[in-house]
Amino acid sequence: LDSEDDSVQRCITSAMPKHR
Amino acid sequence: PDSPLSRWTKSLHSLLGDQDGAHLFRIFLEREKCVDTLDFWFACNGFRQMDRQETKTLRVAKAIYKRYIENNSIVAKQLKPATKTYIRDSVKKQQIDSAMFDQAQTEIQTTMEENAYQMFLTSEVYLDYV
């Protein structure tokens, strides 16, 4: 099970713009 | 005319939709010690896109609440008390909704648009890049 920080970080990363 | 740079000055939204723009804005906010506002903004987007069926949405909602709202962080300081109460109650009652952070995100976005974004467009980080 990952930590709370990890799950927030993954949430942030999933919403970041990807390479053009 | 439609270079990334000209798009960045159009709106905060167009800046954050561009990979380099978002990266540069992040560097700027790190220096200004308010990068949490940007991370929260992206976390809200990520949360909205999560699959409702997944059991982990409650965990993630709780984690976002704890990290940015429960403590007196810069995000919490920029939110209206009613907005914080609404999110706290939603987490407590486990009433998880994909739109539960929408109001908070709007408030943070408005503050960013009026302050950090304007400062960014005249900052050294931005001007050096230009």
Backbone of each chain as nested JSON, in Angstrom:
{
  "chains": [
    {"id": "A", "residues": [
      {"number": 1, "name": "LEU", "atoms": {"N": [0.853, -1.2, 0.0], "CA": [0.0, 0.0, 0.0], "C": [0.886, 1.247, 0.0]}},
      {"number": 2, "name": "ASP", "atoms": {"N": [0.602, 2.172, -0.888], "CA": [1.468, 3.338, -0.896], "C": [0.99, 4.391, 0.102]}},
      {"number": 3, "name": "SER", "atoms": {"N": [1.876, 5.302, 0.387], "CA": [1.574, 6.315, 1.399], "C": [0.589, 7.346, 0.844]}},
      {"number": 4, "name": "GLU", "atoms": {"N": [0.05, 8.145, 1.74], "CA": [-0.877, 9.196, 1.299], "C": [-0.182, 10.176, 0.367]}},
      {"number": 5, "name": "ASP", "atoms": {"N": [1.066, 10.496, 0.697], "CA": [1.802, 11.425, -0.153], "C": [1.954, 10.876, -1.569]}},
      {"number": 6, "name": "ASP", "atoms": {"N": [2.203, 9.567, -1.654], "CA": [2.342, 8.948, -2.969], "C": [1.056, 9.071, -3.773]}},
      {"number": 7, "name": "SER", "atoms": {"N": [-0.074, 8.856, -3.101], "CA": [-1.327, 8.884, -3.856], "C": [-1.652, 10.302, -4.312]}},
      {"number": 8, "name": "VAL", "atoms": {"N": [-1.315, 11.289, -3.496], "CA": [-1.527, 12.68, -3.93], "C": [-0.594, 12.992, -5.097]}},
      {"number": 9, "name": "GLN", "atoms": {"N": [0.65, 12.541, -4.963], "CA": [1.631, 12.828, -6.018], "C": [1.202, 12.214, -7.351]}},
      {"number": 10, "name": "ARG", "atoms": {"N": [0.67, 10.981, -7.286], "CA": [0.223, 10.336, -8.518], "C": [-0.95, 11.088, -9.133]}},
      {"number": 11, "name": "CYS", "atoms": {"N": [-1.807, 11.603, -8.268], "CA": [-2.963, 12.375, -8.706], "C": [-2.495, 13.644, -9.437]}},
      {"number": 12, "name": "ILE", "atoms": {"N": [-1.492, 14.297, -8.862], "CA": [-0.938, 15.515, -9.467], "C": [-0.318, 15.176, -10.823]}},
      {"number": 13, "name": "THR", "atoms": {"N": [0.512, 14.135, -10.824], "CA": [1.228, 13.769, -12.042], "C": [0.261, 13.401, -13.17]}},
      {"number": 14, "name": "SER", "atoms": {"N": [-0.836, 12.736, -12.811], "CA": [-1.787, 12.311, -13.841], "C": [-2.437, 13.499, -14.542]}},
      {"number": 15, "name": "ALA", "atoms": {"N": [-2.438, 14.654, -13.855], "CA": [-3.103, 15.828, -14.427], "C": [-2.138, 16.79, -15.106]}},
      {"number": 16, "name": "MET", "atoms": {"N": [-0.839, 16.514, -14.98], "CA": [0.153, 17.416, -15.58], "C": [0.125, 17.286, -17.1]}},
      {"number": 17, "name": "PRO", "atoms": {"N": [0.399, 18.381, -17.815], "CA": [0.417, 18.288, -19.283], "C": [1.523, 17.347, -19.755]}},
      {"number": 18, "name": "LYS", "atoms": {"N": [1.216, 16.581, -20.777], "CA": [2.195, 15.638, -21.322], "C": [2.979, 16.304, -22.457]}},
      {"number": 19, "name": "HIS", "atoms": {"N": [4.007, 15.6, -22.898], "CA": [4.827, 16.127, -23.995], "C": [3.96, 16.455, -25.203]}},
      {"number": 20, "name": "ARG", "atoms": {"N": [4.303, 17.564, -25.838], "CA": [3.56, 17.937, -27.035], "C": [3.88, 16.976, -28.155]}}
    ]},
    {"id": "B", "residues": [
      {"number": 1, "name": "PRO", "atoms": {"N": [3.222, 33.448, -34.262], "CA": [2.197, 34.13, -33.468], "C": [1.565, 33.196, -32.435]}},
      {"number": 2, "name": "ASP", "atoms": {"N": [1.457, 31.91, -32.8], "CA": [0.859, 30.989, -31.84], "C": [1.943, 30.14, -31.16]}},
      {"number": 3, "name": "SER", "atoms": {"N": [3.061, 30.787, -30.866], "CA": [4.132, 30.086, -30.165], "C": [3.684, 29.799, -28.74]}},
      {"number": 4, "name": "PRO", "atoms": {"N": [4.351, 28.834, -28.096], "CA": [4.001, 28.557, -26.693], "C": [4.045, 29.834, -25.867]}},
      {"number": 5, "name": "LEU", "atoms": {"N": [5.056, 30.668, -26.141], "CA": [5.209, 31.883, -25.339], "C": [4.013, 32.81, -25.456]}},
      {"number": 6, "name": "SER", "atoms": {"N": [3.487, 32.973, -26.673], "CA": [2.344, 33.876, -26.82], "C": [1.103, 33.256, -26.178]}},
      {"number": 7, "name": "ARG", "atoms": {"N": [1.068, 31.921, -26.178], "CA": [-0.072, 31.267, -25.524], "C": [-0.014, 31.438, -24.002]}},
      {"number": 8, "name": "TRP", "atoms": {"N": [1.186, 31.428, -23.457], "CA": [1.332, 31.54, -22.001], "C": [0.755, 32.841, -21.473]}},
      {"number": 9, "name": "THR", "atoms": {"N": [0.886, 33.893, -22.295], "CA": [0.425, 35.195, -21.823], "C": [-1.091, 35.341, -21.995]}},
      {"number": 10, "name": "LYS", "atoms": {"N": [-1.693, 34.413, -22.724], "CA": [-3.131, 34.49, -22.984], "C": [-3.937, 34.27, -21.708]}},
      {"number": 11, "name": "SER", "atoms": {"N": [-3.602, 33.205, -21.002], "CA": [-4.339, 32.901, -19.779], "C": [-3.543, 31.925, -18.921]}},
      {"number": 12, "name": "LEU", "atoms": {"N": [-3.9, 31.888, -17.664], "CA": [-3.276, 30.931, -16.751], "C": [-3.534, 29.512, -17.249]}},
      {"number": 13, "name": "HIS", "atoms": {"N": [-4.735, 29.309, -17.764], "CA": [-5.121, 27.987, -18.236], "C": [-4.229, 27.516, -19.371]}},
      {"number": 14, "name": "SER", "atoms": {"N": [-3.931, 28.43, -20.293], "CA": [-3.084, 28.023, -21.414], "C": [-1.64, 27.801, -20.957]}},
      {"number": 15, "name": "LEU", "atoms": {"N": [-1.219, 28.547, -19.939], "CA": [0.121, 28.323, -19.383], "C": [0.201, 26.93, -18.758]}},
      {"number": 16, "name": "LEU", "atoms": {"N": [-0.816, 26.589, -17.973], "CA": [-0.796, 25.317, -17.251], "C": [-1.067, 24.122, -18.161]}},
      {"number": 17, "name": "GLY", "atoms": {"N": [-1.598, 24.387, -19.352], "CA": [-1.841, 23.304, -20.293], "C": [-0.616, 22.978, -21.123]}},
      {"number": 18, "name": "ASP", "atoms": {"N": [0.425, 23.765, -20.958], "CA": [1.648, 23.565, -21.714], "C": [2.729, 22.991, -20.789]}},
      {"number": 19, "name": "GLN", "atoms": {"N": [3.395, 21.944, -21.242], "CA": [4.343, 21.265, -20.353], "C": [5.466, 22.19, -19.883]}},
      {"number": 20, "name": "ASP", "atoms": {"N": [6.084, 22.893, -20.83], "CA": [7.181, 23.791, -20.452], "C": [6.67, 24.947, -19.602]}},
      {"number": 21, "name": "GLY", "atoms": {"N": [5.482, 25.441, -19.973], "CA": [4.904, 26.552, -19.221], "C": [4.633, 26.169, -17.782]}},
      {"number": 22, "name": "ALA", "atoms": {"N": [4.02, 25.014, -17.596], "CA": [3.698, 24.549, -16.241], "C": [4.982, 24.327, -15.445]}},
      {"number": 23, "name": "HIS", "atoms": {"N": [6.0, 23.79, -16.124], "CA": [7.284, 23.522, -15.458], "C": [7.935, 24.829, -14.986]}},
      {"number": 24, "name": "LEU", "atoms": {"N": [7.932, 25.81, -15.874], "CA": [8.569, 27.091, -15.55], "C": [7.801, 27.825, -14.44]}},
      {"number": 25, "name": "PHE", "atoms": {"N": [6.487, 27.763, -14.515], "CA": [5.643, 28.4, -13.497], "C": [5.892, 27.737, -12.135]}},
      {"number": 26, "name": "ARG", "atoms": {"N": [6.136, 26.428, -12.172], "CA": [6.415, 25.692, -10.938], "C": [7.727, 26.169, -10.307]}},
      {"number": 27, "name": "ILE", "atoms": {"N": [8.744, 26.353, -11.156], "CA": [10.04, 26.839, -10.655], "C": [9.845, 28.205, -9.993]}},
      {"number": 28, "name": "PHE", "atoms": {"N": [9.055, 29.053, -10.663], "CA": [8.776, 30.387, -10.122], "C": [8.086, 30.285, -8.757]}},
      {"number": 29, "name": "LEU", "atoms": {"N": [7.083, 29.426, -8.668], "CA": [6.32, 29.302, -7.418], "C": [7.161, 28.686, -6.295]}},
      {"number": 30, "name": "GLU", "atoms": {"N": [8.101, 27.82, -6.663], "CA": [9.001, 27.256, -5.66], "C": [9.812, 28.377, -5.025]}},
      {"number": 31, "name": "ARG", "atoms": {"N": [10.29, 29.284, -5.864], "CA": [11.066, 30.421, -5.353], "C": [10.217, 31.329, -4.475]}},
      {"number": 32, "name": "GLU", "atoms": {"N": [8.933, 31.436, -4.839], "CA": [8.02, 32.301, -4.081], "C": [7.415, 31.582, -2.874]}},
      {"number": 33, "name": "LYS", "atoms": {"N": [7.806, 30.334, -2.709], "CA": [7.331, 29.501, -1.592], "C": [5.809, 29.301, -1.579]}},
      {"number": 34, "name": "CYS", "atoms": {"N": [5.248, 29.198, -2.772], "CA": [3.812, 28.88, -2.802], "C": [3.482, 27.846, -3.869]}},
      {"number": 35, "name": "VAL", "atoms": {"N": [4.412, 26.903, -4.046], "CA": [4.214, 25.869, -5.061], "C": [3.045, 24.948, -4.704]}},
      {"number": 36, "name": "ASP", "atoms": {"N": [2.684, 24.904, -3.424], "CA": [1.549, 24.067, -3.006], "C": [0.255, 24.45, -3.714]}},
      {"number": 37, "name": "THR", "atoms": {"N": [0.109, 25.734, -4.026], "CA": [-1.13, 26.157, -4.689], "C": [-1.249, 25.5, -6.076]}},
      {"number": 38, "name": "LEU", "atoms": {"N": [-0.104, 25.402, -6.768], "CA": [-0.114, 24.784, -8.102], "C": [-0.331, 23.273, -7.987]}},
      {"number": 39, "name": "ASP", "atoms": {"N": [0.35, 22.644, -7.036], "CA": [0.179, 21.202, -6.842], "C": [-1.275, 20.878, -6.499]}},
      {"number": 40, "name": "PHE", "atoms": {"N": [-1.876, 21.719, -5.661], "CA": [-3.271, 21.505, -5.304], "C": [-4.162, 21.625, -6.536]}},
      {"number": 41, "name": "TRP", "atoms": {"N": [-3.886, 22.61, -7.361], "CA": [-4.671, 22.825, -8.587], "C": [-4.62, 21.579, -9.484]}},
      {"number": 42, "name": "PHE", "atoms": {"N": [-3.422, 21.03, -9.662], "CA": [-3.284, 19.823, -10.478], "C": [-3.916, 18.617, -9.779]}},
      {"number": 43, "name": "ALA", "atoms": {"N": [-3.786, 18.536, -8.467], "CA": [-4.382, 17.428, -7.713], "C": [-5.904, 17.426, -7.898]}},
      {"number": 44, "name": "CYS", "atoms": {"N": [-6.507, 18.615, -7.901], "CA": [-7.96, 18.716, -8.114], "C": [-8.337, 18.187, -9.492]}},
      {"number": 45, "name": "ASN", "atoms": {"N": [-7.542, 18.542, -10.501], "CA": [-7.81, 18.03, -11.855], "C": [-7.668, 16.515, -11.896]}},
      {"number": 46, "name": "GLY", "atoms": {"N": [-6.603, 16.019, -11.291], "CA": [-6.366, 14.576, -11.274], "C": [-7.478, 13.851, -10.554]}},
      {"number": 47, "name": "PHE", "atoms": {"N": [-7.944, 14.427, -9.458], "CA": [-9.008, 13.796, -8.688], "C": [-10.294, 13.725, -9.507]}},
      {"number": 48, "name": "ARG", "atoms": {"N": [-10.604, 14.81, -10.211], "CA": [-11.825, 14.851, -11.01], "C": [-11.815, 13.773, -12.099]}},
      {"number": 49, "name": "GLN", "atoms": {"N": [-10.603, 13.465, -12.578], "CA": [-10.491, 12.488, -13.668], "C": [-10.46, 11.042, -13.176]}},
      {"number": 50, "name": "MET", "atoms": {"N": [-10.408, 10.846, -11.871], "CA": [-10.307, 9.478, -11.35], "C": [-11.589, 8.694, -11.605]}},
      {"number": 51, "name": "ASP", "atoms": {"N": [-11.436, 7.399, -11.743], "CA": [-12.582, 6.517, -11.956], "C": [-13.375, 6.384, -10.656]}},
      {"number": 52, "name": "ARG", "atoms": {"N": [-14.655, 6.765, -10.734], "CA": [-15.532, 6.74, -9.541], "C": [-15.611, 5.357, -8.893]}},
      {"number": 53, "name": "GLN", "atoms": {"N": [-15.456, 4.335, -9.736], "CA": [-15.633, 2.968, -9.235], "C": [-14.483, 2.536, -8.323]}},
      {"number": 54, "name": "GLU", "atoms": {"N": [-13.395, 3.224, -8.47], "CA": [-12.229, 2.804, -7.701], "C": [-12.394, 3.137, -6.229]}},
      {"number": 55, "name": "THR", "atoms": {"N": [-12.06, 2.172, -5.389], "CA": [-12.219, 2.366, -3.946], "C": [-11.206, 3.368, -3.411]}},
      {"number": 56, "name": "LYS", "atoms": {"N": [-10.152, 3.585, -4.159], "CA": [-9.104, 4.456, -3.635], "C": [-9.467, 5.951, -3.689]}},
      {"number": 57, "name": "THR", "atoms": {"N": [-10.602, 6.298, -4.318], "CA": [-10.93, 7.721, -4.404], "C": [-11.11, 8.343, -3.021]}},
      {"number": 58, "name": "LEU", "atoms": {"N": [-11.682, 7.587, -2.084], "CA": [-11.839, 8.118, -0.732], "C": [-10.472, 8.376, -0.098]}},
      {"number": 59, "name": "ARG", "atoms": {"N": [-9.567, 7.429, -0.28], "CA": [-8.209, 7.577, 0.238], "C": [-7.531, 8.822, -0.327]}},
      {"number": 60, "name": "VAL", "atoms": {"N": [-7.691, 9.004, -1.639], "CA": [-7.031, 10.139, -2.296], "C": [-7.665, 11.456, -1.837]}},
      {"number": 61, "name": "ALA", "atoms": {"N": [-9.007, 11.478, -1.736], "CA": [-9.691, 12.687, -1.272], "C": [-9.211, 13.056, 0.138]}},
      {"number": 62, "name": "LYS", "atoms": {"N": [-9.111, 12.049, 0.995], "CA": [-8.63, 12.272, 2.36], "C": [-7.201, 12.806, 2.359]}},
      {"number": 63, "name": "ALA", "atoms": {"N": [-6.382, 12.197, 1.508], "CA": [-4.972, 12.582, 1.445], "C": [-4.823, 14.026, 0.958]}},
      {"number": 64, "name": "ILE", "atoms": {"N": [-5.618, 14.407, -0.047], "CA": [-5.562, 15.791, -0.551], "C": [-6.023, 16.742, 0.55]}},
      {"number": 65, "name": "TYR", "atoms": {"N": [-7.096, 16.351, 1.233], "CA": [-7.613, 17.187, 2.331], "C": [-6.548, 17.383, 3.41]}},
      {"number": 66, "name": "LYS", "atoms": {"N": [-5.932, 16.275, 3.814], "CA": [-4.938, 16.356, 4.889], "C": [-3.737, 17.2, 4.502]}},
      {"number": 67, "name": "ARG", "atoms": {"N": [-3.282, 16.985, 3.271], "CA": [-2.046, 17.643, 2.857], "C": [-2.215, 19.143, 2.609]}},
      {"number": 68, "name": "TYR", "atoms": {"N": [-3.361, 19.545, 2.075], "CA": [-3.487, 20.95, 1.664], "C": [-4.496, 21.774, 2.457]}},
      {"number": 69, "name": "ILE", "atoms": {"N": [-5.47, 21.125, 3.089], "CA": [-6.552, 21.905, 3.683], "C": [-6.601, 21.832, 5.202]}},
      {"number": 70, "name": "GLU", "atoms": {"N": [-6.395, 20.648, 5.743], "CA": [-6.519, 20.478, 7.185], "C": [-5.486, 21.302, 7.95]}},
      {"number": 71, "name": "ASN", "atoms": {"N": [-4.259, 21.222, 7.483], "CA": [-3.217, 22.029, 8.13], "C": [-3.367, 23.459, 7.617]}},
      {"number": 72, "name": "ASN", "atoms": {"N": [-2.709, 24.353, 8.243], "CA": [-2.896, 25.753, 7.848], "C": [-1.907, 26.153, 6.749]}},
      {"number": 73, "name": "SER", "atoms": {"N": [-1.913, 25.405, 5.667], "CA": [-0.956, 25.658, 4.589], "C": [-1.394, 26.869, 3.767]}},
      {"number": 74, "name": "ILE", "atoms": {"N": [-0.587, 27.202, 2.797], "CA": [-0.892, 28.369, 1.962], "C": [-2.21, 28.161, 1.198]}},
      {"number": 75, "name": "VAL", "atoms": {"N": [-2.496, 26.915, 0.841], "CA": [-3.765, 26.623, 0.158], "C": [-4.935, 26.918, 1.106]}},
      {"number": 76, "name": "ALA", "atoms": {"N": [-4.845, 26.391, 2.316], "CA": [-5.92, 26.589, 3.301], "C": [-6.156, 28.077, 3.554]}},
      {"number": 77, "name": "LYS", "atoms": {"N": [-5.067, 28.848, 3.572], "CA": [-5.195, 30.284, 3.853], "C": [-5.935, 31.019, 2.75]}},
      {"number": 78, "name": "GLN", "atoms": {"N": [-5.869, 30.478, 1.525], "CA": [-6.504, 31.168, 0.404], "C": [-7.945, 30.709, 0.161]}},
      {"number": 79, "name": "LEU", "atoms": {"N": [-8.405, 29.749, 0.958], "CA": [-9.766, 29.242, 0.747], "C": [-10.748, 29.885, 1.715]}},
      {"number": 80, "name": "LYS", "atoms": {"N": [-11.996, 30.011, 1.26], "CA": [-13.043, 30.538, 2.14], "C": [-13.352, 29.483, 3.205]}},
      {"number": 81, "name": "PRO", "atoms": {"N": [-13.664, 29.926, 4.426], "CA": [-13.97, 28.97, 5.493], "C": [-15.069, 27.979, 5.1]}},
      {"number": 82, "name": "ALA", "atoms": {"N": [-16.103, 28.466, 4.415], "CA": [-17.211, 27.587, 4.039], "C": [-16.742, 26.48, 3.088]}},
      {"number": 83, "name": "THR", "atoms": {"N": [-15.802, 26.83, 2.23], "CA": [-15.284, 25.847, 1.27], "C": [-14.52, 24.745, 1.998]}},
      {"number": 84, "name": "LYS", "atoms": {"N": [-13.722, 25.163, 2.988], "CA": [-12.95, 24.177, 3.762], "C": [-13.89, 23.27, 4.566]}},
      {"number": 85, "name": "THR", "atoms": {"N": [-14.928, 23.877, 5.138], "CA": [-15.889, 23.103, 5.926], "C": [-16.594, 22.072, 5.051]}},
      {"number": 86, "name": "TYR", "atoms": {"N": [-16.971, 22.505, 3.853], "CA": [-17.673, 21.611, 2.934], "C": [-16.814, 20.382, 2.615]}},
      {"number": 87, "name": "ILE", "atoms": {"N": [-15.543, 20.607, 2.336], "CA": [-14.652, 19.486, 1.99], "C": [-14.417, 18.608, 3.219]}},
      {"number": 88, "name": "ARG", "atoms": {"N": [-14.213, 19.239, 4.365], "CA": [-13.996, 18.468, 5.586], "C": [-15.198, 17.542, 5.863]}},
      {"number": 89, "name": "ASP", "atoms": {"N": [-16.406, 18.104, 5.735], "CA": [-17.616, 17.309, 5.986], "C": [-17.775, 16.186, 4.96]}},
      {"number": 90, "name": "SER", "atoms": {"N": [-17.461, 16.483, 3.712], "CA": [-17.577, 15.457, 2.667], "C": [-16.65, 14.283, 2.972]}},
      {"number": 91, "name": "VAL", "atoms": {"N": [-15.428, 14.598, 3.393], "CA": [-14.457, 13.549, 3.717], "C": [-14.933, 12.768, 4.941]}},
      {"number": 92, "name": "LYS", "atoms": {"N": [-15.402, 13.497, 5.952], "CA": [-15.864, 12.867, 7.196], "C": [-17.017, 11.908, 6.954]}},
      {"number": 93, "name": "LYS", "atoms": {"N": [-17.984, 12.382, 6.162], "CA": [-19.166, 11.558, 5.893], "C": [-18.93, 10.584, 4.746]}},
      {"number": 94, "name": "GLN", "atoms": {"N": [-17.721, 10.599, 4.223], "CA": [-17.34, 9.733, 3.097], "C": [-18.259, 9.951, 1.9]}},
      {"number": 95, "name": "GLN", "atoms": {"N": [-18.713, 11.179, 1.734], "CA": [-19.529, 11.524, 0.559], "C": [-18.595, 12.056, -0.517]}},
      {"number": 96, "name": "ILE", "atoms": {"N": [-18.034, 11.106, -1.242], "CA": [-17.009, 11.473, -2.203], "C": [-17.652, 11.705, -3.573]}},
      {"number": 97, "name": "ASP", "atoms": {"N": [-17.329, 12.852, -4.121], "CA": [-17.918, 13.256, -5.394], "C": [-16.794, 13.828, -6.259]}},
      {"number": 98, "name": "SER", "atoms": {"N": [-16.849, 13.568, -7.544], "CA": [-15.737, 14.029, -8.389], "C": [-15.643, 15.551, -8.418]}},
      {"number": 99, "name": "ALA", "atoms": {"N": [-16.725, 16.238, -8.054], "CA": [-16.72, 17.703, -8.088], "C": [-16.463, 18.318, -6.71]}},
      {"number": 100, "name": "MET", "atoms": {"N": [-16.11, 17.493, -5.732], "CA": [-16.025, 18.02, -4.355], "C": [-14.917, 19.059, -4.145]}},
      {"number": 101, "name": "PHE", "atoms": {"N": [-13.914, 19.065, -5.016], "CA": [-12.844, 20.061, -4.877], "C": [-12.998, 21.22, -5.865]}},
      {"number": 102, "name": "ASP", "atoms": {"N": [-14.06, 21.204, -6.657], "CA": [-14.205, 22.205, -7.721], "C": [-14.203, 23.644, -7.202]}},
      {"number": 103, "name": "GLN", "atoms": {"N": [-15.0, 23.897, -6.16], "CA": [-15.085, 25.253, -5.618], "C": [-13.717, 25.696, -5.082]}},
      {"number": 104, "name": "ALA", "atoms": {"N": [-13.056, 24.801, -4.364], "CA": [-11.733, 25.126, -3.807], "C": [-10.748, 25.41, -4.94]}},
      {"number": 105, "name": "GLN", "atoms": {"N": [-10.809, 24.613, -5.979], "CA": [-9.895, 24.818, -7.1], "C": [-10.144, 26.175, -7.762]}},
      {"number": 106, "name": "THR", "atoms": {"N": [-11.418, 26.54, -7.903], "CA": [-11.758, 27.832, -8.504], "C": [-11.194, 28.984, -7.662]}},
      {"number": 107, "name": "GLU", "atoms": {"N": [-11.32, 28.869, -6.35], "CA": [-10.813, 29.933, -5.479], "C": [-9.293, 30.066, -5.584]}},
      {"number": 108, "name": "ILE", "atoms": {"N": [-8.611, 28.918, -5.599], "CA": [-7.148, 28.932, -5.723], "C": [-6.747, 29.481, -7.09]}},
      {"number": 109, "name": "GLN", "atoms": {"N": [-7.485, 29.092, -8.118], "CA": [-7.182, 29.551, -9.47], "C": [-7.345, 31.066, -9.588]}},
      {"number": 110, "name": "THR", "atoms": {"N": [-8.412, 31.589, -9.01], "CA": [-8.639, 33.037, -9.063], "C": [-7.49, 33.781, -8.386]}},
      {"number": 111, "name": "THR", "atoms": {"N": [-7.069, 33.289, -7.231], "CA": [-5.956, 33.93, -6.53], "C": [-4.67, 33.848, -7.355]}},
      {"number": 112, "name": "MET", "atoms": {"N": [-4.442, 32.706, -7.981], "CA": [-3.242, 32.558, -8.818], "C": [-3.284, 33.51, -10.0]}},
      {"number": 113, "name": "GLU", "atoms": {"N": [-4.47, 33.629, -10.625], "CA": [-4.626, 34.501, -11.793], "C": [-4.343, 35.956, -11.433]}},
      {"number": 114, "name": "GLU", "atoms": {"N": [-4.815, 36.338, -10.258], "CA": [-4.682, 37.742, -9.863], "C": [-3.289, 38.071, -9.329]}},
      {"number": 115, "name": "ASN", "atoms": {"N": [-2.62, 37.084, -8.774], "CA": [-1.321, 37.36, -8.152], "C": [-0.147, 36.663, -8.835]}},
      {"number": 116, "name": "ALA", "atoms": {"N": [0.031, 35.383, -8.52], "CA": [1.234, 34.671, -8.973], "C": [1.413, 34.706, -10.492]}},
      {"number": 117, "name": "TYR", "atoms": {"N": [0.315, 34.548, -11.229], "CA": [0.416, 34.516, -12.697], "C": [0.906, 35.862, -13.242]}},
      {"number": 118, "name": "GLN", "atoms": {"N": [0.362, 36.95, -12.703], "CA": [0.795, 38.289, -13.137], "C": [2.268, 38.514, -12.794]}},
      {"number": 119, "name": "MET", "atoms": {"N": [2.656, 38.086, -11.596], "CA": [4.045, 38.235, -11.172], "C": [4.973, 37.391, -12.036]}},
      {"number": 120, "name": "PHE", "atoms": {"N": [4.489, 36.203, -12.382], "CA": [5.29, 35.291, -13.207], "C": [5.648, 35.936, -14.545]}},
      {"number": 121, "name": "LEU", "atoms": {"N": [4.664, 36.624, -15.153], "CA": [4.873, 37.201, -16.488], "C": [5.876, 38.355, -16.494]}},
      {"number": 122, "name": "THR", "atoms": {"N": [6.238, 38.835, -15.312], "CA": [7.28, 39.864, -15.26], "C": [8.489, 39.365, -14.468]}},
      {"number": 123, "name": "SER", "atoms": {"N": [8.509, 38.064, -14.192], "CA": [9.581, 37.514, -13.35], "C": [10.843, 37.229, -14.158]}},
      {"number": 124, "name": "GLU", "atoms": {"N": [11.943, 37.107, -13.445], "CA": [13.217, 36.775, -14.067], "C": [13.164, 35.396, -14.724]}},
      {"number": 125, "name": "VAL", "atoms": {"N": [12.526, 34.458, -14.031], "CA": [12.425, 33.085, -14.554], "C": [11.822, 33.119, -15.954]}},
      {"number": 126, "name": "TYR", "atoms": {"N": [10.734, 33.881, -16.089], "CA": [10.026, 33.968, -17.365], "C": [10.843, 34.763, -18.382]}},
      {"number": 127, "name": "LEU", "atoms": {"N": [11.34, 35.915, -17.976], "CA": [12.058, 36.78, -18.911], "C": [13.349, 36.134, -19.403]}},
      {"number": 128, "name": "ASP", "atoms": {"N": [14.041, 35.396, -18.518], "CA": [15.241, 34.673, -18.935], "C": [14.894, 33.64, -19.998]}},
      {"number": 129, "name": "TYR", "atoms": {"N": [13.78, 32.976, -19.801], "CA": [13.349, 31.952, -20.75], "C": [13.006, 32.577, -22.097]}},
      {"number": 130, "name": "VAL", "atoms": {"N": [12.337, 33.7, -22.035], "CA": [11.97, 34.422, -23.258], "C": [13.248, 34.845, -23.999]}}
    ]}
  ]
}
